[in-house]
Amino acid sequence: MSERARLLRVGQVFVAGGLPTVTYNPRSQLRLEQQVEDYLDERHRILSVSGPTKTGKTVLVKNVLMNADAIWTSGGAVRSAADLWDAVADELGIQSSSEFSWQSTDTESRTTTGEIGVPSVGKVNRAGQEMLSFATVDKVARNRHMETAARKGLRTAMRPLVIDDFHYIPTEQQLAIVRSLKDLVFDGVPVIVIAVPHRAYDVVRVEKEMTGRVQQMEIGFWSNDELLGIAEKGFDALNLIDESGVISQRLAEESFASPHLMQDFCLNIVKENGLRQRQDQPVRLVEPYWRGFFEERSSAASKTAFDMLARGPRQRTDRKPRTLKNGLIVDIYGAVLMAIGYTGPLTSITYESLRLAMREIVKEDPPRGQEIARVLDEMSKIAREQLEGEPVVDYDSELTTLHISDPYFAFFLRWKAQEELAKRAENINHAFAGKSLENLDGINIGVAAPADRQAELAITLLWDTLQQHSNKWLVSVDESVRERLPSLYPSADAHQNDTEDAKQKEQPMPTDEPGSESKP
């Protein structure tokens, strides 16, 4: 065994991203690499490579173009066509200004004569020729239009241009970019765009004239066998044994058809076993405590996305508290996230499927259809405008389908959503924990100013409860909260007035009969 193989470390085997040296799987049965190579031979079209996030689209193209000196740019860094051409010019070493100079020379000659005294000889006559030159240098500098210069350089170099995450580019700018590339594509410049499946046809949508000039290449989800191949190759390279493939099978089931997740799981399983490099003797892997293992794998980025989607828009909107069948009290954004998770979660969920899931998880009075659609639109907007990287969710209102674009986020919904929503409901749960409404004489709650949506939700729920049990509740809230209640919850003042009216109505009407009394 070579020294390199003996010292092979787990990070060199399970590489989540980049170009894995051991567990890279070209998926030969799908001829994906061959399709890219065929395109490079034929050209005269745009190649649109589409597939779910983290299924290996970029890795595949990079592997094929490894020696092609391709120009790469990311859609996330392209806000306009000018940004694209600046990136191309930078890769080609094209300057934004050019300088031209030329030189003219004038020459004069003259003859000189004289006498030189030489001892013992006498005087000697001397004649000489002198040449005089006069040089003039002129310089002219001018700025070049960067797009023109970059297009000319790309046409000359014929280097492949790859635009990764093409769907990140604003739609109106996609049109300008496609139009600026059209003649170059016709001339044979290879152009490859990489996008998620539901945005694969953006190139055609924005420019109808590209119909027939775009070659679609779809990279689907990974099969269970393909995911298992990652574990088998990696464990074998490290001289590790997975008895009956039990560990590998469980990891594949939780990977949401993503090779990135599978590689990440395999990497951490090996670390859980205390191993960091190839073993000299075969070592049997031990199963971890699965719930703890998967919960720990939930990424911080997914938690940030979840928190922002659960919070919803920042502007003030009335949120009706909803009780789920599992006992959690959430608003409509929390209910929608739980319904998404209830589906599996599936990576593509139809509107009707989500409505059915909502009826299954909400205890009573599930949100109406248009409420759900509005929330899905708002979530997509938040994911697109406020979160970095691939939008974790994307609702297509035309097809009424929600796409979970990030398998890491889908994984988070499966393993962490309920726990995180329980934390957000902490104020409410603490308020009511172990208390019976029928036998409760009073409750004191100290709540901070409701800058947090969950605190506002807690107070709203308390006021709703007060309307039914006003004689048994004593609510004590922070001064800053009490000052905001009338503006946040107009029903609070109305409730006080209604209570006073109700007390007056409960008073017996005075009577003129002797001996009658009014009882409070």
C-alpha positions in Angstrom: 0.0 0.0 0.0 1.3 3.4 -0.9 2.0 6.0 1.7 -0.7 8.3 0.3 -3.3 5.5 0.6 -2.2 4.7 4.1 -2.6 8.3 5.2 -5.9 8.9 3.4 -8.0 11.1 5.6 -11.8 11.1 5.8 -12.0 14.7 4.5 -10.3 13.5 1.3 -12.9 10.8 0.8 -16.2 12.4 1.7 -16.0 15.9 0.2 -19.3 17.7 0.3 -18.8 19.9 -2.7 -15.8 20.6 -5.0 -14.4 17.6 -6.8 -14.3 14.4 -4.6 -11.3 12.3 -5.3 -12.8 9.0 -4.1 -16.6 9.1 -3.9 -17.2 11.1 -7.1 -19.9 9.2 -9.0 -20.3 10.1 -12.7 -23.6 8.2 -12.9 -22.4 6.5 -16.0 -25.7 4.8 -16.7 -27.2 8.2 -17.3 -24.4 9.3 -19.7 -24.3 12.7 -18.1 -20.6 13.4 -18.8 -21.0 12.2 -22.4 -23.9 14.6 -23.0 -21.8 17.5 -21.9 -18.9 16.4 -24.1 -21.2 15.9 -27.1 -22.5 19.5 -26.6 -18.9 20.8 -26.6 -18.3 19.0 -29.9 -21.5 20.3 -31.5 -22.1 23.8 -30.0 -24.2 26.5 -31.7 -26.8 26.2 -28.8 -27.0 27.1 -25.1 -26.7 24.1 -22.9 -29.1 24.4 -19.9 -28.1 22.0 -17.1 -30.9 21.7 -14.6 -31.4 19.7 -11.4 -32.4 20.0 -7.8 -30.0 21.9 -5.5 -27.0 19.8 -4.3 -27.5 17.0 -6.8 -24.1 17.5 -8.4 -24.8 19.8 -11.4 -21.8 22.0 -10.8 -19.5 19.2 -9.9 -20.4 17.3 -13.1 -19.8 20.3 -15.4 -16.5 21.2 -13.6 -15.3 17.6 -14.0 -15.9 17.6 -17.7 -14.5 21.1 -18.2 -11.5 20.5 -16.0 -9.0 21.0 -18.8 -11.1 23.3 -21.0 -10.0 26.6 -19.5 -13.7 27.6 -19.1 -14.8 31.0 -17.8 -17.0 30.6 -14.7 -19.4 33.2 -13.2 -22.1 32.9 -10.6 -25.6 34.2 -11.1 -25.6 35.4 -7.6 -22.9 37.9 -8.5 -24.6 39.1 -11.7 -27.1 41.8 -11.2 -26.9 43.1 -14.8 -25.5 42.3 -18.2 -22.7 44.7 -17.5 -21.6 42.6 -14.5 -21.4 39.5 -16.7 -19.2 41.2 -19.3 -17.0 42.7 -16.6 -16.4 39.2 -15.3 -15.6 37.8 -18.8 -13.2 40.7 -19.5 -11.4 40.1 -16.2 -11.0 36.4 -17.0 -9.7 37.3 -20.5 -7.3 40.0 -19.2 -9.0 42.7 -21.2 -8.4 46.3 -20.0 -11.1 49.0 -20.1 -8.8 51.5 -21.7 -6.2 51.3 -24.5 -3.4 53.6 -25.5 -1.9 54.2 -28.9 1.4 56.0 -29.6 3.6 56.7 -32.6 6.9 58.4 -33.2 8.1 60.6 -36.1 11.9 61.4 -36.6 13.5 64.2 -38.6 17.2 64.1 -39.5 19.6 66.9 -40.6 23.2 66.6 -41.7 26.0 69.2 -41.8 29.6 69.3 -42.8 32.3 70.9 -40.7 35.9 71.8 -41.7 39.0 73.0 -39.8 42.8 72.7 -39.3 44.6 70.6 -36.8 48.2 71.4 -35.9 50.4 68.3 -35.8 53.9 68.5 -34.4 56.7 67.9 -36.9 54.1 67.7 -39.7 52.5 71.1 -39.8 48.9 71.9 -40.3 46.4 69.2 -41.6 43.0 70.1 -43.0 40.0 68.1 -41.5 36.4 67.8 -42.7 33.6 65.9 -40.9 29.9 65.1 -41.3 27.4 65.4 -38.4 23.9 63.9 -38.2 21.2 65.5 -36.0 17.9 63.7 -35.3 14.7 65.2 -33.9 12.1 62.7 -32.6 8.4 63.5 -31.9 6.2 61.1 -29.8 2.4 61.3 -29.9 0.1 59.4 -27.6 -3.7 58.9 -27.6 -5.6 57.1 -24.9 -9.3 56.0 -25.2 -11.7 54.1 -23.2 -13.3 51.0 -24.7 -16.9 49.8 -24.2 -16.3 46.8 -21.9 -19.1 44.6 -23.4 -17.9 45.2 -26.9 -14.3 44.3 -25.9 -15.3 41.3 -23.9 -17.6 39.9 -26.6 -14.8 40.3 -29.2 -12.3 38.6 -26.8 -14.7 35.7 -26.1 -15.4 35.2 -29.8 -11.7 35.0 -30.5 -10.8 32.8 -27.6 -13.8 30.4 -28.1 -13.5 29.5 -24.4 -16.6 27.9 -22.8 -18.7 30.3 -20.7 -20.5 28.8 -17.7 -23.1 30.8 -15.8 -23.9 28.9 -12.5 -27.1 29.6 -10.7 -28.6 31.4 -13.7 -31.9 31.6 -11.9 -30.4 34.0 -9.4 -30.2 36.7 -12.1 -33.2 39.1 -12.1 -35.6 38.1 -14.9 -35.3 41.5 -16.7 -31.5 41.1 -16.8 -31.7 37.5 -18.0 -33.3 38.8 -21.2 -30.5 41.3 -21.8 -27.9 38.7 -21.1 -29.4 36.1 -23.4 -29.8 38.6 -26.2 -26.1 39.7 -25.8 -25.1 36.0 -26.0 -27.3 35.0 -28.9 -24.9 35.8 -31.8 -21.9 34.4 -30.0 -23.7 31.1 -29.5 -24.6 31.0 -33.2 -20.9 31.6 -34.0 -20.0 28.5 -31.9 -19.0 29.9 -28.5 -20.0 27.2 -25.9 -22.4 28.7 -23.3 -23.6 26.5 -20.4 -26.2 27.8 -17.8 -26.9 25.8 -14.6 -30.3 26.2 -12.9 -32.8 24.5 -10.6 -35.5 22.4 -12.4 -38.4 24.8 -12.2 -36.2 27.5 -13.6 -34.6 25.4 -16.3 -36.6 27.1 -19.2 -35.9 30.6 -18.1 -33.6 31.1 -21.1 -36.4 30.3 -23.5 -39.0 32.2 -21.4 -37.1 35.4 -21.6 -36.2 35.2 -25.2 -38.6 33.4 -27.5 -36.2 33.5 -30.4 -34.0 31.0 -28.4 -36.6 28.3 -28.9 -34.8 25.5 -30.6 -31.4 27.0 -29.7 -31.4 25.7 -26.1 -30.4 22.1 -25.3 -32.0 20.9 -22.1 -30.1 18.5 -19.9 -31.8 17.3 -16.7 -30.0 15.9 -13.7 -32.5 14.1 -11.6 -32.5 13.1 -8.0 -30.1 10.4 -7.0 -31.4 6.9 -6.6 -31.0 4.9 -3.4 -28.3 2.7 -5.1 -26.3 5.7 -6.3 -26.3 7.2 -2.7 -25.3 3.8 -1.3 -22.4 3.8 -3.8 -21.0 6.9 -2.0 -20.9 5.1 1.3 -19.5 1.9 -0.2 -16.6 3.6 -2.0 -15.8 5.8 1.0 -15.9 3.2 3.7 -13.9 0.8 1.5 -11.2 3.5 0.9 -10.9 4.0 4.7 -10.9 0.2 5.4 -14.2 0.4 7.4 -16.9 -2.2 7.6 -20.6 -1.5 7.6 -22.2 -4.8 8.6 -25.0 -5.7 6.2 -25.0 -2.1 5.0 -27.3 -1.1 7.8 -25.7 2.3 8.5 -25.4 3.1 4.8 -29.1 2.3 4.2 -30.3 4.5 7.0 -28.1 7.4 5.8 -29.5 7.1 2.2 -33.0 7.1 3.5 -32.5 10.5 5.2 -30.5 12.1 2.4 -33.4 13.5 0.4 -31.8 12.1 -2.8 -28.8 14.5 -2.3 -25.2 13.3 -2.7 -24.1 16.3 -0.6 -26.2 15.2 2.3 -25.1 11.6 1.9 -21.4 12.6 1.9 -21.9 14.9 4.9 -23.6 12.0 6.8 -20.9 9.5 5.9 -18.2 12.0 7.0 -19.8 12.5 10.4 -20.5 8.8 10.9 -16.8 8.1 10.6 -16.0 10.9 13.0 -18.6 9.6 15.5 -16.6 6.4 15.5 -13.5 8.4 16.4 -11.7 7.8 13.1 -9.9 10.4 11.1 -7.9 8.4 8.5 -7.6 5.1 6.7 -7.1 2.2 9.1 -4.4 -0.4 8.8 -6.7 -3.1 9.9 -10.5 -3.4 9.0 -12.6 -1.6 11.6 -16.4 -2.2 12.1 -18.5 0.9 12.3 -20.9 1.3 15.2 -24.4 2.8 14.7 -24.9 6.1 16.6 -28.0 7.2 18.5 -29.9 8.1 15.3 -32.1 10.9 16.6 -29.3 12.8 18.2 -27.1 12.2 15.2 -29.6 13.7 12.7 -30.6 16.5 15.0 -27.0 17.6 15.3 -26.6 17.5 11.5 -29.2 20.3 11.1 -27.3 23.2 9.6 -27.1 26.6 11.1 -28.0 28.1 7.8 -31.3 26.1 7.7 -32.2 27.2 11.2 -31.7 30.9 10.2 -34.0 30.3 7.2 -36.5 28.5 9.3 -36.6 31.3 11.9 -37.1 34.0 9.2 -39.9 32.0 7.5 -41.6 31.2 10.8 -41.5 34.9 11.8 -43.0 36.0 8.5 -43.1 39.6 7.2 -41.7 42.2 9.5 -44.7 44.5 9.1 -47.4 44.2 11.7 -50.2 41.8 10.8 -52.8 40.2 12.9 -52.0 36.6 13.6 -54.7 34.2 14.8 -53.3 31.7 17.3 -53.9 28.1 16.1 -53.7 25.0 18.2 -52.1 21.9 16.5 -53.1 18.4 17.3 -49.6 17.9 18.9 -50.5 20.6 21.4 -48.4 23.4 20.0 -49.9 26.8 19.6 -48.6 28.6 16.5 -49.6 31.3 14.0 -50.3 30.6 10.4 -46.7 30.7 9.4 -45.8 28.1 11.9 -48.8 26.0 10.9 -47.7 26.1 7.2 -44.2 25.0 8.0 -45.5 22.1 10.1 -47.8 21.2 7.2 -44.9 21.2 4.8 -42.9 18.9 7.1 -45.9 16.7 7.5 -45.8 15.8 3.8 -42.4 14.1 4.4 -41.4 16.7 3.5 -41.7 16.2 -0.2 -39.4 18.3 -2.4 -42.4 19.4 -4.6 -45.8 19.9 -2.9 -49.0 20.8 -4.7 -51.3 23.3 -3.2 -54.0 20.7 -2.6 -51.6 18.4 -0.9 -50.6 21.2 1.5 -54.2 22.0 2.3 -54.8 18.3 3.1 -51.8 18.3 5.4 -53.0 21.4 7.1 -56.3 19.7 7.9 -54.4 16.8 9.4 -52.3 18.8 11.8 -54.5 21.7 12.9 -56.8 20.8 15.7 -59.7 23.0 14.6 -60.5 25.8 12.2 -57.7 25.2 9.6 -56.6 28.3 7.5 -58.5 29.0 4.3 -57.0 28.3 0.9 -56.3 31.9 0.0 -54.6 32.4 3.4 -52.2 29.5 2.7 -51.4 30.8 -0.8 -50.7 34.3 0.6 -48.3 32.8 3.2 -46.5 30.7 0.5 -46.0 33.8 -1.6 -44.6 35.7 1.4 -42.3 32.8 2.3 -41.0 32.7 -1.2 -40.4 36.4 -1.2 -38.5 36.2 2.2 -36.4 33.2 0.9 -35.6 35.1 -2.3 -34.8 38.6 -0.9 -33.6 38.1 2.6 -31.7 34.8 2.6 -28.3 34.3 1.1 -27.7 31.5 -1.4 -30.3 29.2 -3.0 -33.9 30.1 -1.9 -35.0 27.3 0.4 -38.6 27.4 -0.8 -40.0 28.7 -4.1 -43.8 28.8 -4.7 -44.9 28.7 -8.3 -48.3 30.5 -8.3 -49.0 29.6 -11.9 -48.6 25.8 -11.3 -49.7 26.1 -7.6 -46.7 24.1 -6.5 -44.3 24.7 -3.7 -40.7 23.6 -4.3 -38.3 22.9 -1.5 -35.1 23.8 -3.3 -32.6 23.0 -0.6 -32.5 19.4 0.7 -30.7 20.6 3.8 -33.8 22.7 4.6 -36.1 19.7 3.9 -33.9 17.7 6.3 -34.3 20.5 8.9 -38.1 20.4 8.6 -38.1 16.7 9.2 -35.9 16.7 12.3 -36.0 20.1 13.9 -39.2 22.0 12.9 -41.3 20.8 15.8 -38.6 21.5 18.4 -38.0 25.0 17.1 -41.7 25.9 17.0 -42.0 24.6 20.5 -39.2 27.0 21.6 -41.1 29.9 19.8 -44.2 28.9 21.7 -42.4 28.9 25.0 -44.2 32.0 26.3 -47.6 30.5 25.6 -46.8 27.0 26.9 -45.3 28.4 30.1 -48.4 30.5 30.7 -50.8 27.6 30.6 -48.6 24.7 31.7 -50.3 22.6 34.4 -53.2 25.0 34.9 -56.9 24.4 34.6 -59.0 27.2 33.2 -62.0 26.1 35.3 -60.1 26.2 38.6 -57.7 29.0 38.0 -58.1 32.0 40.2 -55.3 34.1 38.6 -52.1 34.0 36.6 -49.3 36.6 36.6 -47.2 36.8 33.4 -44.2 39.0 32.9 -43.7 39.5 29.2 -41.1 41.6 27.6 -42.2 44.2 25.0 -43.6 42.2 22.1 -40.9 42.9 19.5 -40.9 39.2 19.0 -43.9 37.8 17.1 -44.3 34.9 19.6 -44.6 37.3 22.5 -47.3 39.2 20.7 -49.0 35.9 19.9 -49.0 35.0 23.6 -50.6 38.2 24.6 -53.3 37.9 21.9 -54.1 34.5 23.2 -54.4 35.7 26.8 -56.8 38.4 25.8 -58.9 35.9 23.9 -59.0 33.7 26.9 -59.9 36.7 29.2 -63.1 37.2 27.1 -64.3 33.8 28.3 -62.9 33.7 31.8 -62.6 37.4 32.8 -63.6 36.8 36.4 -60.9 34.2 37.0 -57.9 35.8 35.4 -55.4 38.4 36.7 -53.0 39.4 33.9 -49.8 41.3 34.9 -47.7 42.4 31.9 -44.7 44.5 31.6 -45.3 48.3 31.6 -44.0 48.7 28.1 -46.3 46.0 26.9 -49.4 47.5 28.6 -48.7 50.8 26.9 -48.7 49.1 23.5 -51.7 46.9 24.0 -54.4 49.4 22.8 -52.5 50.0 19.5 -51.5 46.4 19.0 -54.7 44.8 20.0 -57.7 47.2 19.8 -59.9 44.4 21.1 -58.3 44.9 24.5 -60.1 48.2 25.2 -63.2 46.8 23.5 -63.0 43.8 25.8 -62.9 46.0 28.9 -66.0 47.9 27.8 -67.8 44.7 26.9 -67.0 43.4 30.4 -68.4 46.5 32.1 -71.5 46.2 29.9 -71.9 42.6 30.7 -71.6 43.3 34.5 -74.3 45.9 34.3 -76.6 43.5 32.4 -76.1 40.9 35.1 -77.4 43.4 37.7 -81.1 42.6 38.4 -83.5 45.3 37.3 -84.8 47.4 40.2 -88.5 46.7 41.1 -91.1 48.6 43.0 -92.3 45.5 44.9 -91.8 45.7 48.7 -89.0 43.7 50.1 -87.2 43.3 46.7 -83.5 43.9 46.6 -80.9 44.3 44.0 -78.1 41.9 44.2 -74.7 42.6 42.6 
